[in-house]
Amino acid sequence: MNRSIATKAWTLAFLAALLPVMFLRDFTPSNELRYLSIADEALRNHTFFTFYNHGVPYADKPPLYLWLVMLCKWLTGTHRMWLLSLFSVLPAIGIVYRLDSWTRKESRERGLETAPILLLSCGFFIGTSLVLRMDMLMTFFIVMALHAFWKMFNQKEPGKSYGWLFPMYLFLAVFTKGPYGILIPLVSTTVFLLLSGSIRQFFRYWGIRTWLTLAVLCGIWFGMVCLEGGNAYLNNLLFHQTIDRAVDSFHHNKPFYYYAISIWYVLAPWSLLVVGIIVAALRPRAERRTLQVYFLTIVITSFVLISCVSSKIDIYMLPTIPFMVYAAALSLSKYESHRLTRMAVSIPISVLTLTLPLLVAAVRMDYMPMPVPPMLYVAAAILSVGSMITLIMLWKSYRHRSFHRSASCMAGTLFLAVFTGGWAAGDLNAHIGYGTLCEKALELSAGHGIDDIRVWDISRPENMDVYLHRPFRVIEGDSLPAFGKDGPCLLLLPKDKAPLLPHRPRADVGSNSIIIIQASENKKK
């Protein structure tokens, strides 16, 4: 099959696999619901450059992603998961198309046919495509900026379009997530120019046009921030959320070697394969194309950069993943028939064959934090059987360079498992989000004529306003408070804490409960 057509087919399969989750999943309380609440508050306050979460300044993130959330709310009148998911899914597909087109024009390496399959079926890549965050969008702009640099590097005179596109992509990356948007391209391209003996041409790429464009656009941004939020907000944005996090993080403070551990599950099930080939490609006598040197430089410098920053979470590795996969793919044909290569792939896939029995065992031993819907058993069975088939294909004809077919089988298995398991998202929403809980609370509020809603001991409840659309009270403290004589109320609390208030009407919703406290009970107290 034509490589371009094959890539389109795989991206369509990738999109189809994610559709059930995109349409059925609830927003998670940790970050997603907070973004929605912040966007709602900005729309109410008519602010576009400064953001607040219930009155508290939120300078963690630049405005682009929040603008997209606000735009979707303004267009549709509500927050729709499927629509907001597109801002992660479409950039993921765009990254694959950009890298596939880029490498297809630069190299005829046969292993590149497998690269889109490996990247799209990387578990972390699938996961971040489903999460409502700005990281995938930033990664897309970083990829586009590094591609623009490559185009200029291979031209005697920089083309006008790429000369302007380069700083524009850099700014969009920064405007999406923050400093990594410029630091990753700056460090990686500088080191690449050093390795290629072209460091004297540094200002050809990072010259007046690039820095002036960035200065003008950032100047407008910072000026609007100062106009809306004052110097205190601007200081929070420029220093507290950047330098303080880099030097001594107040969130996600991890040791230097953190990513050396997380890389093994972030790239699963291809981690041993990709890392192994990259190590082989870094040997002094190994043959490397200039494009592969460029990709490897991006990977290593980015890896060192994010390791030096105090704040570390797995998703910060996302910009390196596409380049790791494609750097490995540029040498894949040299190693695909080796036994060590087959073993590197077989080990994680062998673990996946145990998905169904491990799930059954976890349920029987009561290790699962929530009920397991039937479709998850089906998805686990698909993953186990498909992994077994992949192993058979991998070893049956490994001498005939059939790795591409084995990788295709594993990717197809993963997509089918995600598609099947995605239909269980609706059954799990009561356990992973607050939408079902708040819907039930509103139903009880209308049915009993109780307007007072209170929340106690539930994680991050302040953003329930996205669902409730009315004032409610968050009760602070670790112990159950005494209720005063202030009328009836609905109390939302964890299900395991509900027995503290016995003999009262109660509705269980997933892992939480709603208790109806009547006015007469308060008067008795």
N, C-alpha and C positions, 0 to 999 in steps of 0.2 A: 504494500500500500504506500502511496505517496506520503512522505513524511509530514507535510503540511496538513493533509487530510486526516492523517492518523492523530495529530495533535488536536485538531478540532473535535474529532470523535471522542478522544479521552477527556477533553474539557467539558463536553456535553454530558458525558457519563458522570463526571465529577459534580457538575451542577445538579443533575438529576438525583444523585445520591443524597444531596443536601436538602432538597426541596421539602420533604416531610418535616424535618426539624425546623426549617425556616418558617413554615406555616403553623406549626403546632406548638412550638416551645414557648414557655413564659420567660420573661426577663429575670435574670438573676439579681438578688439583692445587693451583692458585693459592689459591682461597678456599674452594670448596665442600668439598673433602676436609678442610680445616682445621676448618671448622665441625663436621663429623661427628666428627672426632677429639676436639675440645673437648667436644662433647656426651657422647661415650663416657666421657671422663675425669671429667666431672661426675657421671654416673650411677654410676661406680665409687666416687667419693669422697663421694657423697651431698651435693654442694653445689649450691645453686640460685641464688645471687646473686653468687657469685664464681667465675670460670672460669680454667682453666689449660690451656696447650698444652704437654704433656710437662713439667709442673712450672713452667713460666714463666707468670707472671700474664698473663691476656689481658683487659684492661679496655677494649679498643677499642669494644665494643658492649654495649648494655644487654641484659637477659636474655630479653626476650619471644620473639625469634626462636629463640634457642637452646633455650628451653623447648619450643617447637613441635617442634624436631628431636628433643629428648629424649623427648617424648611419643610421637612416631611410632615411635621405636626401642623404647620400652617396650611399645607396643601390638602391634607386628609382629615384634619380635625382631631386626630388621635395618633397614638404611637403604634405603628404596625411592625411586628417583628420581621415579616418577610421583606418589607421595604428597607428597613434599616440594615438587615443582613446583607443587602446588595453592596453596601459600602465596605464590606470585608470580602465577599465572594467575588465580585467583579474585579477588584484590584488583584486578587489571587490569580484569577484567570489571565489578567493583563500581564502579570509577571511571567507566567509560563509562555504566553505568546511572544513577549518581547525577547526573552532569552532564547526561545526556540528559533525565532526569525534571525536574531543576532548571530547565533552559532551556526545556523544553516548557511549563512552567507560567508562565514569565516572559515569553516572547516567541513570536510566530508567524513569526519570520523564516524564510524558506524555505531559506536556506543551512544552517540547523541540521539539516536532514535528511541532509546530507552529512557533518556533523561526526563522528559515530561511525565512519563509513567511513574518514575521514582519520586519526583517532586510532588505530584498530585496525590500520591498514595502514602506520603509521609504522614504518620499519625498526627504530629504536631501541626503540620500545615493544614490538614483537614480541620483540626480543632480550632485553630486561630481563624479559619475562614468562617466558622460558625459563631464566634464570639463577637459581640458588639464592642469593638475597640478600634482605636485609630492606628494600631501598629501595622496592619496589613496595608493600609493606605500609605503610610509613611514609607514602608518597604518598597512599594510600587514606585514612588517618586525617587527614592534612592537608586533603584535599578535604572530608571530612566535617566537620571543624572549621570550615573557611571557609564551608561551606554553613550550618552552625548559626548562625554570626555573621550571615550574610545574612538568615536567617529572623528573628533578633532585630532586626536593623536595620530591617526592613520592618514591624515590629509596634510599636504605640504602647507596649505594655508587654511586656517579654520573656516569652515563654511559659515556664512552669516546666520543661518537658521540655528545651527547647533551652538554657535557662539552666544546666542541669546537664550536658547532653550536650556543650556547648562545652568546658568544662575537662576532661571525661573523654576526649574525642577528642584534646585537646592532650597530655594525659599519655600516652595510648597511642602517639601519634606519637613522643614523647620516649623512651618505654619500649621502642620498637622500634629506633630508630636513634641518637637523641641530640639535641643542641641545635637542629638545624635544625627539628625537630618543633614547637618553640615559636617560634623566631626568625622563620621565614617567616610564620606567621599574625600574630605580634605586629607586625612591621614593616609588612606589607602592609595590615592593617586600620587601623593608626594613620595611615598615609599616606592611605588611602581616607577616613577620617573628616575629615582635614584638607581634602582636595579637595572633599568634599561639604558642608563648612561645619558639621560635626557633632562637631568635636573635643571640645566641652564634654561630650559624652555618652560620652567614653572609658571612664569608670569604670562606666558602665552595663553594659559588656561585659567590661572587664578590672577588675572590682571585687572586693569582698571574697570573694564566692562563688567566683569563678574562681581567685584567688590562694590562697585558703584550701584549696580542693580540691587544687590542684597542690602546695601546701606539705605537706599531710597525706600524700598519696600518695607524693611524693618523699621525705618524711621517713621513711616506713615502708621504702621501698626502700633509702635510704642507711643507715638503721639496721641493716637486715639485712646489708648489705654490710660494715659495720664489725664486726658481730658475727661474720661468717664469715671475713672476710679481714683485719680490723684497719685501723688508720688509714693504713697505707702503701698498701693496695689502694684505699681510698676516695680518697686524695689522687691516685693514678694515674688513677682514673675521672673525678674532678671537675676536675682541673687539667691533668695531663700530656696526656690524650687530648682535651681541649677547648680550653683557652686556648693551650697550647703549639702545637697544630696550627693554630689560627686565626692566631696572630701570626707564628710562624716554623716552618712545618711540617717535620717530620722525614720525612714521606712525601708524595709527589705535589705537591711545591712547584712551582707554575706561575706565569707572569706574570698580571697583572691582566686582560689582553685574551684570555686562553685561551678563554673561552666564546664570545667573538665569532667565533672561528675554528671551534670545534667545532659550533656551532649548525647549520652548513650540512649536515653529514652526520648529525647527531643527528635532525633533522627530515625527512631524505630519505625518500621522493622529493617531499615537499610543502614543503621548506624555503623555496624562492623564493616559492611561493604564500603561505604563512602569514606569513613575515616581510614580504613586500610589502604584504599587506592590512593588517597591523598598523601599518606605517609610514604607510599612507594614512589609517588610522583615527585616528592621532595628530596629524594636521594640525589647526591651530587652528580652521579653519572646518568640519571634518568633523562630521557628525551622529553622536552617540553616545548610546546608551541608558545608563541608570544601571548596568545589569548589565554592559554592555561596559566601562564605566569601571572597575568593580570588578575584572573579569578582567584588564584591561590593567594596573591598579595592582599586582595580584598578580604578574603576569609581570615588570614592570619592576623593582619593588622586590626581588623574589627574585633576579633576574638580577644586580642590583647587589650584593646581600648576598653571594651565593656567589662573586662576583668579588673581593670585598674579603677573603675568607678565604684564607689562604695555601695550604691544601691544596685541590687541584682535580683532579677526575676527571670524565669525561663523565656518569657516572651521577648526580652531584649535581644535574644539570639536570632530572632526571626529574619533580620536583614542578611544574616550570613548563610542561612539555609539554602536559598536558591543557588548561590554561587558555589557552595560546597558540593551540591548535587551535580551541577554542570561541570565543575572542575574535575570531579571524579569521572563523569561520563566521557570526558575527553581522553581518558586512558582506559576506559572500560574494556574495549575490545582486546587489549593486551593481556588482560587478566581473567576474562570471563570463563575460560575453560580450565583454569587452575583449580585444583582441589581446595586450596585455602579459601578461594573466593566462594566456592559452593558452601564451605563450612561456615564462612562469615555470614552468609544469607540463611543457612539452615538453622543456626542456633536460635535467632529470634523467632523464626517461623515455626520451629518446633514448639516453642512456648505458646504460640497462638493456637496450636492444635489442641491445647488443654483448656481453651476458653470455656467450652460447654461443661466439662466435668468440674472445673473450678467454680463456675457459677452455681451449679447444682449443690456442690459441697458447701459453698458459702451460705446459700439459702438454708440448707438443712441445719447448719451449725449456728444459724441466726447471726451471721456476721454482716448481713446486708442492712444498711441504715434505712431502707425503704422497701416496700413490696416490689417484686419483680414481675412486670406485665408479661403475658405470653409471648408477645412479639420480641422481647429481649432474649427469650430462650431460643426462638427461631433464628435471630441474628447471631447468637453464640454458636448455634449448630452450623450455620453457614460458614462462620469464621473457622471453626474447627475442621470441617470437611474440606473447605477450600484450601486451607493451609496444608492439609495432608496431600491433596492433589498436587499442590505446588511443589512439595518436597519430592514427590514421585517424579514429576516432570524435570525437576532440577537435577536429579541424580541419574535418571534413566538414560539420558542422552547428553550428558554434560560435555563429552568430547566433541560434540557436533555444534558447539557454540549456540545453544538454544536458550541462553539466559533471557533473551528478550521475551520469549514465549512464557517462561516461568514467571518473570516479573509482571507480565500482562495478566497472568492467571491470579497472582497474588493481589494486584491492584483491583482487578474485577471483583475478587472476593471481598476486599475491604469496602468497596463502593456498595456492593449488594448488601453487606452486613449493616453499613451505616444507613442505607435506604430502608431496610427492613426494621432495624431498631428505631429509626426515626419515628415510625408510626406509634411508638409507645410514649412519645414525648407528652402527649396530652394526658396520659394516665399518671405521669410523674410530676406534672406541673405543681400539684398541691404540695410536693415535697421539695421542689427546687426554687419556687418563686412564691410571691405573695398575691398574685392575681386572683387565684381561686379563694384564698382566705379573705381578701378584701371584698370580693363579690358576695361571699356568704355573709360577711359582716353587714354589708349594705342591705342585703335581703332581710336579715334579722332586725336591723334598725328600722326598716319600713314596716315590717310585720308587727313589731312590739311598740312602735312609736318612741323609740329611744334614740336620741341624737348624740348622746355622749359616748364616744368611742375612746377606749384607752388601750395602750399596749405596754406589756411588761415582760422583760427578760427575753425579748426576741431580737436577734441580731440585726443591726442596722434598720430599725423600723421607720426612721424619720422620712424616708422617701416613699412610704406608702401613700403619700398624698397624690402620687401619679394615678392611683386607682380609686382612692376614696373621694377625691375632689371636695373635701370638706375638712375643717379643723379637727384634730384629734390630739390626745395627750399621750406623751411617752413618759411612763413612770420610771424614774431612776431608782437605782439601788438593787442590791442582791437579794434582799428578803421581801416577801410579799407585804405591801403596805396595808394599813388599816384604812377602810373607806369611810369617808365622812358623810355627813347628812346633806349631800348635795344632789340627790336625785338618782334615778336609775342609770345604769351604764352597761356597755358591752366591754368585757375585758378579753383582749387577745393575749394569749400566753402559750408557752410550749406545752405540748400534750402531757409530758411527764410531770409538769408542775400543776396540772389541773386538779389532781386529788387534794391539793391544799385548800381548795374551795369546794367541799362536797355538798351534795343535796341541793344543787342549783341546776337550772336548765343549761345544757351544754351541747355544743356542736363541734365535733372533731373534723378538722380539715388538714389532711396530710399529717405532718409532724407537729401541728399546732392545734389549739382549741379556742373556742369562743364561749365564754361563760356569761350568762345573763344575770346581772345583779339588780334586783328589784329595789324600788325606792323604799318599800316597807322594811326590807332587811337593814338598810342604812339607818332608818329611824330607830329600829330596835337597838342598834349599837349606840 
